């Protein structure tokens, strides 16, 4: 287990000091794509060198990946598979 001081500041909430991964595990621990999307949105614009738009686009990509997974059995394609 990592010590709290080793966790980058952009993964810790400012009000309740909860680590992003703990929120994701609690809400979407069984769904990789939704969990990753949540992580990107929670830290959007907080990591030095990562503009907010970049993190939002990455979250959207993972939401599209999840939709593609859900629709895999049908002819409906979204996101990456629609291109």
PDB file of N, CA, C and O in Angstrom:
ATOM      1  N   UNK A   1       0.827  -1.176   0.000  1.00  0.00           N
ATOM      2  CA  UNK A   1       0.000   0.000   0.000  1.00  0.00           C
ATOM      3  C   UNK A   1       0.880   1.251   0.000  1.00  0.00           C
ATOM      4  O   UNK A   1       1.870   1.323   0.728  1.00  0.00           O
ATOM      5  N   UNK A   2       0.508   2.234  -0.825  1.00  0.00           N
ATOM      6  CA  UNK A   2       1.280   3.470  -0.901  1.00  0.00           C
ATOM      7  C   UNK A   2       0.978   4.378   0.282  1.00  0.00           C
ATOM      8  O   UNK A   2      -0.134   4.394   0.810  1.00  0.00           O
ATOM      9  N   UNK A   3       1.978   5.119   0.677  1.00  0.00           N
ATOM     10  CA  UNK A   3       1.772   6.125   1.709  1.00  0.00           C
ATOM     11  C   UNK A   3       1.060   7.310   1.086  1.00  0.00           C
ATOM     12  O   UNK A   3       1.222   7.574  -0.106  1.00  0.00           O
ATOM     13  N   UNK A   4       0.276   8.025   1.875  1.00  0.00           N
ATOM     14  CA  UNK A   4      -0.515   9.143   1.378  1.00  0.00           C
ATOM     15  C   UNK A   4       0.356  10.195   0.671  1.00  0.00           C
ATOM     16  O   UNK A   4      -0.059  10.753  -0.344  1.00  0.00           O
ATOM     17  N   UNK A   5       1.547  10.466   1.195  1.00  0.00           N
ATOM     18  CA  UNK A   5       2.398  11.486   0.586  1.00  0.00           C
ATOM     19  C   UNK A   5       2.952  11.055  -0.776  1.00  0.00           C
ATOM     20  O   UNK A   5       3.471  11.896  -1.510  1.00  0.00           O
ATOM     21  N   UNK A   6       2.859   9.779  -1.131  1.00  0.00           N
ATOM     22  CA  UNK A   6       3.328   9.313  -2.430  1.00  0.00           C
ATOM     23  C   UNK A   6       2.262   9.446  -3.513  1.00  0.00           C
ATOM     24  O   UNK A   6       2.569   9.321  -4.698  1.00  0.00           O
ATOM     25  N   UNK A   7       1.024   9.695  -3.123  1.00  0.00           N
ATOM     26  CA  UNK A   7      -0.074   9.808  -4.078  1.00  0.00           C
ATOM     27  C   UNK A   7      -0.073  11.230  -4.639  1.00  0.00           C
ATOM     28  O   UNK A   7      -0.122  12.193  -3.873  1.00  0.00           O
ATOM     29  N   UNK A   8      -0.016  11.378  -5.976  1.00  0.00           N
ATOM     30  CA  UNK A   8      -0.022  12.722  -6.558  1.00  0.00           C
ATOM     31  C   UNK A   8      -1.260  13.515  -6.125  1.00  0.00           C
ATOM     32  O   UNK A   8      -2.347  12.956  -5.978  1.00  0.00           O
ATOM     33  N   UNK A   9      -1.083  14.797  -5.926  1.00  0.00           N
ATOM     34  CA  UNK A   9      -2.151  15.668  -5.434  1.00  0.00           C
ATOM     35  C   UNK A   9      -3.388  15.642  -6.321  1.00  0.00           C
ATOM     36  O   UNK A   9      -4.503  15.812  -5.826  1.00  0.00           O
ATOM     37  N   UNK A  10      -3.212  15.434  -7.615  1.00  0.00           N
ATOM     38  CA  UNK A  10      -4.356  15.475  -8.527  1.00  0.00           C
ATOM     39  C   UNK A  10      -5.233  14.230  -8.433  1.00  0.00           C
ATOM     40  O   UNK A  10      -6.263  14.158  -9.103  1.00  0.00           O
ATOM     41  N   UNK A  11      -4.855  13.262  -7.630  1.00  0.00           N
ATOM     42  CA  UNK A  11      -5.691  12.087  -7.381  1.00  0.00           C
ATOM     43  C   UNK A  11      -6.411  12.157  -6.030  1.00  0.00           C
ATOM     44  O   UNK A  11      -7.113  11.218  -5.656  1.00  0.00           O
ATOM     45  N   UNK A  12      -6.241  13.264  -5.296  1.00  0.00           N
ATOM     46  CA  UNK A  12      -6.842  13.426  -3.981  1.00  0.00           C
ATOM     47  C   UNK A  12      -7.844  14.582  -4.047  1.00  0.00           C
ATOM     48  O   UNK A  12      -7.509  15.670  -4.517  1.00  0.00           O
ATOM     49  N   UNK A  13      -9.066  14.346  -3.580  1.00  0.00           N
ATOM     50  CA  UNK A  13     -10.075  15.400  -3.554  1.00  0.00           C
ATOM     51  C   UNK A  13      -9.691  16.515  -2.598  1.00  0.00           C
ATOM     52  O   UNK A  13      -9.019  16.274  -1.595  1.00  0.00           O
ATOM     53  N   UNK A  14     -10.111  17.722  -2.903  1.00  0.00           N
ATOM     54  CA  UNK A  14      -9.713  18.867  -2.088  1.00  0.00           C
ATOM     55  C   UNK A  14     -10.542  19.014  -0.810  1.00  0.00           C
ATOM     56  O   UNK A  14     -10.019  19.495   0.195  1.00  0.00           O
ATOM     57  N   UNK A  15     -11.795  18.623  -0.817  1.00  0.00           N
ATOM     58  CA  UNK A  15     -12.643  18.821   0.360  1.00  0.00           C
ATOM     59  C   UNK A  15     -12.552  17.665   1.347  1.00  0.00           C
ATOM     60  O   UNK A  15     -12.278  17.888   2.526  1.00  0.00           O
ATOM     61  N   UNK A  16     -12.774  16.447   0.895  1.00  0.00           N
ATOM     62  CA  UNK A  16     -12.800  15.298   1.797  1.00  0.00           C
ATOM     63  C   UNK A  16     -11.507  14.483   1.769  1.00  0.00           C
ATOM     64  O   UNK A  16     -11.361  13.515   2.515  1.00  0.00           O
ATOM     65  N   UNK A  17     -10.570  14.879   0.904  1.00  0.00           N
ATOM     66  CA  UNK A  17      -9.259  14.225   0.812  1.00  0.00           C
ATOM     67  C   UNK A  17      -9.367  12.733   0.491  1.00  0.00           C
ATOM     68  O   UNK A  17      -8.577  11.925   0.979  1.00  0.00           O
ATOM     69  N   UNK A  18     -10.352  12.379  -0.334  1.00  0.00           N
ATOM     70  CA  UNK A  18     -10.555  10.990  -0.743  1.00  0.00           C
ATOM     71  C   UNK A  18      -9.810  10.749  -2.045  1.00  0.00           C
ATOM     72  O   UNK A  18      -9.869  11.562  -2.967  1.00  0.00           O
ATOM     73  N   UNK A  19      -9.124   9.645  -2.110  1.00  0.00           N
ATOM     74  CA  UNK A  19      -8.369   9.272  -3.305  1.00  0.00           C
ATOM     75  C   UNK A  19      -9.345   8.846  -4.410  1.00  0.00           C
ATOM     76  O   UNK A  19     -10.295   8.107  -4.152  1.00  0.00           O
ATOM     77  N   UNK A  20      -9.105   9.314  -5.637  1.00  0.00           N
ATOM     78  CA  UNK A  20      -9.992   9.041  -6.763  1.00  0.00           C
ATOM     79  C   UNK A  20     -10.253   7.546  -6.943  1.00  0.00           C
ATOM     80  O   UNK A  20     -11.387   7.148  -7.206  1.00  0.00           O
ATOM     81  N   UNK A  21      -9.228   6.720  -6.807  1.00  0.00           N
ATOM     82  CA  UNK A  21      -9.399   5.287  -7.025  1.00  0.00           C
ATOM     83  C   UNK A  21     -10.374   4.662  -6.036  1.00  0.00           C
ATOM     84  O   UNK A  21     -11.053   3.687  -6.358  1.00  0.00           O
ATOM     85  N   UNK A  22     -10.441   5.228  -4.827  1.00  0.00           N
ATOM     86  CA  UNK A  22     -11.366   4.700  -3.825  1.00  0.00           C
ATOM     87  C   UNK A  22     -12.814   5.005  -4.194  1.00  0.00           C
ATOM     88  O   UNK A  22     -13.709   4.192  -3.962  1.00  0.00           O
ATOM     89  N   UNK A  23     -13.033   6.174  -4.764  1.00  0.00           N
ATOM     90  CA  UNK A  23     -14.377   6.525  -5.241  1.00  0.00           C
ATOM     91  C   UNK A  23     -14.765   5.610  -6.391  1.00  0.00           C
ATOM     92  O   UNK A  23     -15.879   5.088  -6.428  1.00  0.00           O
ATOM     93  N   UNK A  24     -13.849   5.416  -7.324  1.00  0.00           N
ATOM     94  CA  UNK A  24     -14.111   4.556  -8.482  1.00  0.00           C
ATOM     95  C   UNK A  24     -14.381   3.127  -8.027  1.00  0.00           C
ATOM     96  O   UNK A  24     -15.330   2.501  -8.499  1.00  0.00           O
ATOM     97  N   UNK A  25     -13.572   2.607  -7.130  1.00  0.00           N
ATOM     98  CA  UNK A  25     -13.776   1.247  -6.623  1.00  0.00           C
ATOM     99  C   UNK A  25     -15.152   1.102  -5.983  1.00  0.00           C
ATOM    100  O   UNK A  25     -15.814   0.076  -6.140  1.00  0.00           O
ATOM    101  N   UNK A  26     -15.578   2.138  -5.259  1.00  0.00           N
ATOM    102  CA  UNK A  26     -16.864   2.083  -4.574  1.00  0.00           C
ATOM    103  C   UNK A  26     -18.033   2.115  -5.558  1.00  0.00           C
ATOM    104  O   UNK A  26     -19.008   1.385  -5.384  1.00  0.00           O
ATOM    105  N   UNK A  27     -17.941   2.953  -6.586  1.00  0.00           N
ATOM    106  CA  UNK A  27     -19.053   3.117  -7.518  1.00  0.00           C
ATOM    107  C   UNK A  27     -18.975   2.218  -8.741  1.00  0.00           C
ATOM    108  O   UNK A  27     -20.001   1.703  -9.185  1.00  0.00           O
ATOM    109  N   UNK A  28     -17.781   2.014  -9.301  1.00  0.00           N
ATOM    110  CA  UNK A  28     -17.647   1.285 -10.557  1.00  0.00           C
ATOM    111  C   UNK A  28     -16.471   0.323 -10.540  1.00  0.00           C
ATOM    112  O   UNK A  28     -15.797   0.165 -11.558  1.00  0.00           O
ATOM    113  N   UNK A  29     -16.211  -0.316  -9.422  1.00  0.00           N
ATOM    114  CA  UNK A  29     -15.070  -1.218  -9.294  1.00  0.00           C
ATOM    115  C   UNK A  29     -15.120  -2.418 -10.216  1.00  0.00           C
ATOM    116  O   UNK A  29     -14.094  -3.048 -10.477  1.00  0.00           O
ATOM    117  N   UNK A  30     -16.308  -2.741 -10.713  1.00  0.00           N
ATOM    118  CA  UNK A  30     -16.456  -3.907 -11.587  1.00  0.00           C
ATOM    119  C   UNK A  30     -16.528  -3.546 -13.068  1.00  0.00           C
ATOM    120  O   UNK A  30     -16.791  -4.408 -13.906  1.00  0.00           O
ATOM    121  N   UNK A  31     -16.295  -2.276 -13.391  1.00  0.00           N
ATOM    122  CA  UNK A  31     -16.385  -1.861 -14.788  1.00  0.00           C
ATOM    123  C   UNK A  31     -15.185  -0.984 -15.127  1.00  0.00           C
ATOM    124  O   UNK A  31     -15.124   0.180 -14.730  1.00  0.00           O
ATOM    125  N   UNK A  32     -14.245  -1.543 -15.853  1.00  0.00           N
ATOM    126  CA  UNK A  32     -12.998  -0.844 -16.170  1.00  0.00           C
ATOM    127  C   UNK A  32     -13.234   0.482 -16.890  1.00  0.00           C
ATOM    128  O   UNK A  32     -12.739   1.521 -16.451  1.00  0.00           O
ATOM    129  N   UNK A  33     -13.983   0.455 -17.985  1.00  0.00           N
ATOM    130  CA  UNK A  33     -14.144   1.659 -18.803  1.00  0.00           C
ATOM    131  C   UNK A  33     -14.829   2.787 -18.043  1.00  0.00           C
ATOM    132  O   UNK A  33     -14.398   3.936 -18.134  1.00  0.00           O
ATOM    133  N   UNK A  34     -15.879   2.485 -17.300  1.00  0.00           N
ATOM    134  CA  UNK A  34     -16.555   3.525 -16.531  1.00  0.00           C
ATOM    135  C   UNK A  34     -15.660   4.027 -15.406  1.00  0.00           C
ATOM    136  O   UNK A  34     -15.649   5.220 -15.102  1.00  0.00           O
ATOM    137  N   UNK A  35     -14.918   3.129 -14.796  1.00  0.00           N
ATOM    138  CA  UNK A  35     -14.000   3.532 -13.737  1.00  0.00           C
ATOM    139  C   UNK A  35     -12.905   4.462 -14.234  1.00  0.00           C
ATOM    140  O   UNK A  35     -12.586   5.461 -13.589  1.00  0.00           O
ATOM    141  N   UNK A  36     -12.332   4.129 -15.381  1.00  0.00           N
ATOM    142  CA  UNK A  36     -11.276   4.973 -15.949  1.00  0.00           C
ATOM    143  C   UNK A  36     -11.852   6.328 -16.351  1.00  0.00           C
ATOM    144  O   UNK A  36     -11.226   7.363 -16.124  1.00  0.00           O
ATOM    145  N   UNK A  37     -13.043   6.323 -16.948  1.00  0.00           N
ATOM    146  CA  UNK A  37     -13.680   7.587 -17.336  1.00  0.00           C
ATOM    147  C   UNK A  37     -13.883   8.470 -16.103  1.00  0.00           C
ATOM    148  O   UNK A  37     -13.601   9.668 -16.139  1.00  0.00           O
ATOM    149  N   UNK A  38     -14.366   7.882 -15.029  1.00  0.00           N
ATOM    150  CA  UNK A  38     -14.546   8.647 -13.787  1.00  0.00           C
ATOM    151  C   UNK A  38     -13.221   9.208 -13.278  1.00  0.00           C
ATOM    152  O   UNK A  38     -13.154  10.358 -12.845  1.00  0.00           O
ATOM    153  N   UNK A  39     -12.182   8.401 -13.332  1.00  0.00           N
ATOM    154  CA  UNK A  39     -10.864   8.865 -12.870  1.00  0.00           C
ATOM    155  C   UNK A  39     -10.384  10.067 -13.671  1.00  0.00           C
ATOM    156  O   UNK A  39      -9.903  11.048 -13.105  1.00  0.00           O
ATOM    157  N   UNK A  40     -10.517   9.985 -14.998  1.00  0.00           N
ATOM    158  CA  UNK A  40     -10.101  11.116 -15.836  1.00  0.00           C
ATOM    159  C   UNK A  40     -10.918  12.362 -15.525  1.00  0.00           C
ATOM    160  O   UNK A  40     -10.366  13.461 -15.475  1.00  0.00           O
ATOM    161  N   UNK A  41     -12.216  12.212 -15.316  1.00  0.00           N
ATOM    162  CA  UNK A  41     -13.053  13.373 -15.025  1.00  0.00           C
ATOM    163  C   UNK A  41     -12.747  13.968 -13.660  1.00  0.00           C
ATOM    164  O   UNK A  41     -12.775  15.188 -13.496  1.00  0.00           O
ATOM    165  N   UNK A  42     -12.456  13.125 -12.685  1.00  0.00           N
ATOM    166  CA  UNK A  42     -12.169  13.634 -11.343  1.00  0.00           C
ATOM    167  C   UNK A  42     -10.856  14.407 -11.286  1.00  0.00           C
ATOM    168  O   UNK A  42     -10.711  15.316 -10.468  1.00  0.00           O
ATOM    169  N   UNK A  43      -9.911  14.062 -12.136  1.00  0.00           N
ATOM    170  CA  UNK A  43      -8.627  14.776 -12.090  1.00  0.00           C
ATOM    171  C   UNK A  43      -8.470  15.756 -13.249  1.00  0.00           C
ATOM    172  O   UNK A  43      -7.402  16.344 -13.416  1.00  0.00           O
ATOM    173  N   UNK A  44      -9.510  15.937 -14.046  1.00  0.00           N
ATOM    174  CA  UNK A  44      -9.436  16.789 -15.242  1.00  0.00           C
ATOM    175  C   UNK A  44      -8.868  18.167 -14.924  1.00  0.00           C
ATOM    176  O   UNK A  44      -9.383  18.896 -14.077  1.00  0.00           O
ATOM    177  N   UNK A  45      -7.792  18.498 -15.631  1.00  0.00           N
ATOM    178  CA  UNK A  45      -7.162  19.796 -15.498  1.00  0.00           C
ATOM    179  C   UNK A  45      -6.298  19.986 -14.269  1.00  0.00           C
ATOM    180  O   UNK A  45      -5.752  21.072 -14.076  1.00  0.00           O
ATOM    181  N   UNK A  46      -6.155  18.984 -13.439  1.00  0.00           N
ATOM    182  CA  UNK A  46      -5.377  19.123 -12.201  1.00  0.00           C
ATOM    183  C   UNK A  46      -3.921  18.675 -12.345  1.00  0.00           C
ATOM    184  O   UNK A  46      -3.065  19.110 -11.575  1.00  0.00           O
ATOM    185  N   UNK A  47      -3.634  17.816 -13.315  1.00  0.00           N
ATOM    186  CA  UNK A  47      -2.271  17.313 -13.496  1.00  0.00           C
ATOM    187  C   UNK A  47      -1.492  18.294 -14.363  1.00  0.00           C
ATOM    188  O   UNK A  47      -1.945  18.672 -15.444  1.00  0.00           O
ATOM    189  N   UNK A  48      -0.334  18.701 -13.893  1.00  0.00           N
ATOM    190  CA  UNK A  48       0.503  19.624 -14.648  1.00  0.00           C
ATOM    191  C   UNK A  48       0.791  19.062 -16.030  1.00  0.00           C
ATOM    192  O   UNK A  48       1.170  17.899 -16.167  1.00  0.00           O
ATOM    193  N   UNK A  49       0.614  19.880 -17.043  1.00  0.00           N
ATOM    194  CA  UNK A  49       0.906  19.470 -18.412  1.00  0.00           C
ATOM    195  C   UNK A  49      -0.256  18.782 -19.109  1.00  0.00           C
ATOM    196  O   UNK A  49      -0.181  18.524 -20.311  1.00  0.00           O
ATOM    197  N   UNK A  50      -1.333  18.477 -18.384  1.00  0.00           N
ATOM    198  CA  UNK A  50      -2.506  17.853 -18.990  1.00  0.00           C
ATOM    199  C   UNK A  50      -3.649  18.863 -18.994  1.00  0.00           C
ATOM    200  O   UNK A  50      -4.257  19.112 -17.953  1.00  0.00           O
ATOM    201  N   UNK A  51      -3.945  19.442 -20.147  1.00  0.00           N
ATOM    202  CA  UNK A  51      -5.070  20.380 -20.188  1.00  0.00           C
ATOM    203  C   UNK A  51      -6.384  19.652 -19.911  1.00  0.00           C
ATOM    204  O   UNK A  51      -6.512  18.461 -20.196  1.00  0.00           O
ATOM    205  N   UNK A  52      -7.344  20.359 -19.363  1.00  0.00           N
ATOM    206  CA  UNK A  52      -8.623  19.768 -19.007  1.00  0.00           C
ATOM    207  C   UNK A  52      -9.268  19.072 -20.208  1.00  0.00           C
ATOM    208  O   UNK A  52      -9.887  18.017 -20.061  1.00  0.00           O
ATOM    209  N   UNK A  53      -9.121  19.665 -21.394  1.00  0.00           N
ATOM    210  CA  UNK A  53      -9.717  19.076 -22.596  1.00  0.00           C
ATOM    211  C   UNK A  53      -9.173  17.677 -22.867  1.00  0.00           C
ATOM    212  O   UNK A  53      -9.916  16.798 -23.302  1.00  0.00           O
ATOM    213  N   UNK A  54      -7.903  17.466 -22.617  1.00  0.00           N
ATOM    214  CA  UNK A  54      -7.275  16.163 -22.856  1.00  0.00           C
ATOM    215  C   UNK A  54      -7.899  15.095 -21.950  1.00  0.00           C
ATOM    216  O   UNK A  54      -8.210  13.993 -22.402  1.00  0.00           O
ATOM    217  N   UNK A  55      -8.076  15.431 -20.677  1.00  0.00           N
ATOM    218  CA  UNK A  55      -8.661  14.461 -19.756  1.00  0.00           C
ATOM    219  C   UNK A  55     -10.126  14.194 -20.082  1.00  0.00           C
ATOM    220  O   UNK A  55     -10.585  13.057 -19.975  1.00  0.00           O
ATOM    221  N   UNK A  56     -10.859  15.221 -20.478  1.00  0.00           N
ATOM    222  CA  UNK A  56     -12.265  15.032 -20.858  1.00  0.00           C
ATOM    223  C   UNK A  56     -12.365  14.144 -22.087  1.00  0.00           C
ATOM    224  O   UNK A  56     -13.213  13.253 -22.138  1.00  0.00           O
ATOM    225  N   UNK A  57     -11.512  14.374 -23.080  1.00  0.00           N
ATOM    226  CA  UNK A  57     -11.530  13.530 -24.291  1.00  0.00           C
ATOM    227  C   UNK A  57     -11.198  12.067 -23.964  1.00  0.00           C
ATOM    228  O   UNK A  57     -11.797  11.154 -24.532  1.00  0.00           O
ATOM    229  N   UNK A  58     -10.250  11.848 -23.056  1.00  0.00           N
ATOM    230  CA  UNK A  58      -9.904  10.480 -22.661  1.00  0.00           C
ATOM    231  C   UNK A  58     -11.089   9.811 -21.964  1.00  0.00           C
ATOM    232  O   UNK A  58     -11.364   8.633 -22.191  1.00  0.00           O
ATOM    233  N   UNK A  59     -11.787  10.569 -21.114  1.00  0.00           N
ATOM    234  CA  UNK A  59     -12.979  10.026 -20.451  1.00  0.00           C
ATOM    235  C   UNK A  59     -14.046   9.664 -21.481  1.00  0.00           C
ATOM    236  O   UNK A  59     -14.661   8.601 -21.397  1.00  0.00           O
ATOM    237  N   UNK A  60     -14.260  10.543 -22.445  1.00  0.00           N
ATOM    238  CA  UNK A  60     -15.247  10.282 -23.502  1.00  0.00           C
ATOM    239  C   UNK A  60     -14.861   9.042 -24.292  1.00  0.00           C
ATOM    240  O   UNK A  60     -15.724   8.232 -24.629  1.00  0.00           O
ATOM    241  N   UNK A  61     -13.568   8.881 -24.594  1.00  0.00           N
ATOM    242  CA  UNK A  61     -13.112   7.683 -25.311  1.00  0.00           C
ATOM    243  C   UNK A  61     -13.504   6.422 -24.548  1.00  0.00           C
ATOM    244  O   UNK A  61     -14.000   5.465 -25.143  1.00  0.00           O
ATOM    245  N   UNK A  62     -13.285   6.417 -23.245  1.00  0.00           N
ATOM    246  CA  UNK A  62     -13.608   5.224 -22.460  1.00  0.00           C
ATOM    247  C   UNK A  62     -15.112   4.997 -22.360  1.00  0.00           C
ATOM    248  O   UNK A  62     -15.556   3.852 -22.273  1.00  0.00           O
ATOM    249  N   UNK A  63     -15.892   6.053 -22.373  1.00  0.00           N
ATOM    250  CA  UNK A  63     -17.349   5.886 -22.417  1.00  0.00           C
ATOM    251  C   UNK A  63     -17.775   5.272 -23.746  1.00  0.00           C
ATOM    252  O   UNK A  63     -18.654   4.411 -23.782  1.00  0.00           O
ATOM    253  N   UNK A  64     -17.150   5.714 -24.841  1.00  0.00           N
ATOM    254  CA  UNK A  64     -17.421   5.107 -26.147  1.00  0.00           C
ATOM    255  C   UNK A  64     -16.996   3.638 -26.165  1.00  0.00           C
ATOM    256  O   UNK A  64     -17.706   2.793 -26.709  1.00  0.00           O
ATOM    257  N   UNK A  65     -15.851   3.337 -25.577  1.00  0.00           N
ATOM    258  CA  UNK A  65     -15.402   1.942 -25.522  1.00  0.00           C
ATOM    259  C   UNK A  65     -16.434   1.083 -24.790  1.00  0.00           C
ATOM    260  O   UNK A  65     -16.709  -0.047 -25.194  1.00  0.00           O
ATOM    261  N   UNK A  66     -16.993   1.621 -23.725  1.00  0.00           N
ATOM    262  CA  UNK A  66     -17.994   0.873 -22.963  1.00  0.00           C
ATOM    263  C   UNK A  66     -19.274   0.686 -23.778  1.00  0.00           C
ATOM    264  O   UNK A  66     -19.866  -0.394 -23.762  1.00  0.00           O
ATOM    265  N   UNK A  67     -19.699   1.721 -24.482  1.00  0.00           N
ATOM    266  CA  UNK A  67     -20.867   1.576 -25.352  1.00  0.00           C
ATOM    267  C   UNK A  67     -20.602   0.541 -26.438  1.00  0.00           C
ATOM    268  O   UNK A  67     -21.472  -0.274 -26.743  1.00  0.00           O
ATOM    269  N   UNK A  68     -19.419   0.569 -27.017  1.00  0.00           N
ATOM    270  CA  UNK A  68     -19.061  -0.433 -28.028  1.00  0.00           C
ATOM    271  C   UNK A  68     -19.131  -1.843 -27.447  1.00  0.00           C
ATOM    272  O   UNK A  68     -19.606  -2.768 -28.105  1.00  0.00           O
ATOM    273  N   UNK A  69     -18.659  -1.999 -26.219  1.00  0.00           N
ATOM    274  CA  UNK A  69     -18.715  -3.311 -25.572  1.00  0.00           C
ATOM    275  C   UNK A  69     -20.166  -3.750 -25.362  1.00  0.00           C
ATOM    276  O   UNK A  69     -20.515  -4.907 -25.595  1.00  0.00           O
ATOM    277  N   UNK A  70     -20.996  -2.818 -24.922  1.00  0.00           N
ATOM    278  CA  UNK A  70     -22.404  -3.138 -24.686  1.00  0.00           C
ATOM    279  C   UNK A  70     -23.141  -3.525 -25.963  1.00  0.00           C
ATOM    280  O   UNK A  70     -24.002  -4.405 -25.961  1.00  0.00           O
ATOM    281  N   UNK A  71     -22.783  -2.847 -27.057  1.00  0.00           N
ATOM    282  CA  UNK A  71     -23.463  -3.080 -28.330  1.00  0.00           C
ATOM    283  C   UNK A  71     -22.763  -4.085 -29.229  1.00  0.00           C
ATOM    284  O   UNK A  71     -23.132  -4.248 -30.392  1.00  0.00           O
ATOM    285  N   UNK A  72     -21.771  -4.747 -28.699  1.00  0.00           N
ATOM    286  CA  UNK A  72     -20.964  -5.670 -29.507  1.00  0.00           C
ATOM    287  C   UNK A  72     -21.810  -6.725 -30.217  1.00  0.00           C
ATOM    288  O   UNK A  72     -21.506  -7.110 -31.346  1.00  0.00           O
ATOM    289  N   UNK A  73     -22.846  -7.180 -29.572  1.00  0.00           N
ATOM    290  CA  UNK A  73     -23.692  -8.231 -30.141  1.00  0.00           C
ATOM    291  C   UNK A  73     -24.640  -7.714 -31.226  1.00  0.00           C
ATOM    292  O   UNK A  73     -25.196  -8.503 -31.989  1.00  0.00           O
ATOM    293  N   UNK A  74     -24.825  -6.407 -31.297  1.00  0.00           N
ATOM    294  CA  UNK A  74     -25.742  -5.859 -32.295  1.00  0.00           C
ATOM    295  C   UNK A  74     -24.951  -5.172 -33.414  1.00  0.00           C
ATOM    296  O   UNK A  74     -23.720  -5.178 -33.405  1.00  0.00           O
ATOM    297  N   UNK A  75     -25.650  -4.597 -34.350  1.00  0.00           N
ATOM    298  CA  UNK A  75     -25.000  -3.868 -35.443  1.00  0.00           C
ATOM    299  C   UNK A  75     -24.780  -2.402 -35.094  1.00  0.00           C
ATOM    300  O   UNK A  75     -24.244  -1.647 -35.905  1.00  0.00           O
ATOM    301  N   UNK A  76     -25.185  -1.996 -33.908  1.00  0.00           N
ATOM    302  CA  UNK A  76     -25.026  -0.609 -33.488  1.00  0.00           C
ATOM    303  C   UNK A  76     -23.592  -0.410 -33.025  1.00  0.00           C
ATOM    304  O   UNK A  76     -23.102  -1.144 -32.168  1.00  0.00           O
ATOM    305  N   UNK A  77     -22.927   0.579 -33.591  1.00  0.00           N
ATOM    306  CA  UNK A  77     -21.552   0.890 -33.199  1.00  0.00           C
ATOM    307  C   UNK A  77     -21.456   2.359 -32.830  1.00  0.00           C
ATOM    308  O   UNK A  77     -22.079   3.206 -33.471  1.00  0.00           O
ATOM    309  N   UNK A  78     -20.686   2.662 -31.809  1.00  0.00           N
ATOM    310  CA  UNK A  78     -20.462   4.030 -31.368  1.00  0.00           C
ATOM    311  C   UNK A  78     -18.970   4.241 -31.221  1.00  0.00           C
ATOM    312  O   UNK A  78     -18.182   3.303 -31.341  1.00  0.00           O
ATOM    313  N   UNK A  79     -18.595   5.462 -30.963  1.00  0.00           N
ATOM    314  CA  UNK A  79     -17.211   5.764 -30.603  1.00  0.00           C
ATOM    315  C   UNK A  79     -16.177   5.225 -31.574  1.00  0.00           C
ATOM    316  O   UNK A  79     -16.282   5.408 -32.787  1.00  0.00           O
ATOM    317  N   UNK A  80     -15.181   4.561 -31.021  1.00  0.00           N
ATOM    318  CA  UNK A  80     -14.018   4.107 -31.789  1.00  0.00           C
ATOM    319  C   UNK A  80     -14.416   3.139 -32.907  1.00  0.00           C
ATOM    320  O   UNK A  80     -13.831   3.181 -33.989  1.00  0.00           O
ATOM    321  N   UNK A  81     -15.392   2.277 -32.664  1.00  0.00           N
ATOM    322  CA  UNK A  81     -15.774   1.292 -33.675  1.00  0.00           C
ATOM    323  C   UNK A  81     -16.621   1.903 -34.790  1.00  0.00           C
ATOM    324  O   UNK A  81     -16.757   1.306 -35.857  1.00  0.00           O
ATOM    325  N   UNK A  82     -17.192   3.087 -34.556  1.00  0.00           N
ATOM    326  CA  UNK A  82     -18.012   3.746 -35.573  1.00  0.00           C
ATOM    327  C   UNK A  82     -17.149   4.429 -36.624  1.00  0.00           C
ATOM    328  O   UNK A  82     -17.622   4.725 -37.721  1.00  0.00           O
ATOM    329  N   UNK A  83     -15.907   4.676 -36.301  1.00  0.00           N
ATOM    330  CA  UNK A  83     -15.020   5.408 -37.207  1.00  0.00           C
ATOM    331  C   UNK A  83     -14.437   4.525 -38.271  1.00  0.00           C
ATOM    332  O   UNK A  83     -13.669   4.995 -39.111  1.00  0.00           O
TER     333      UNK A  83
END
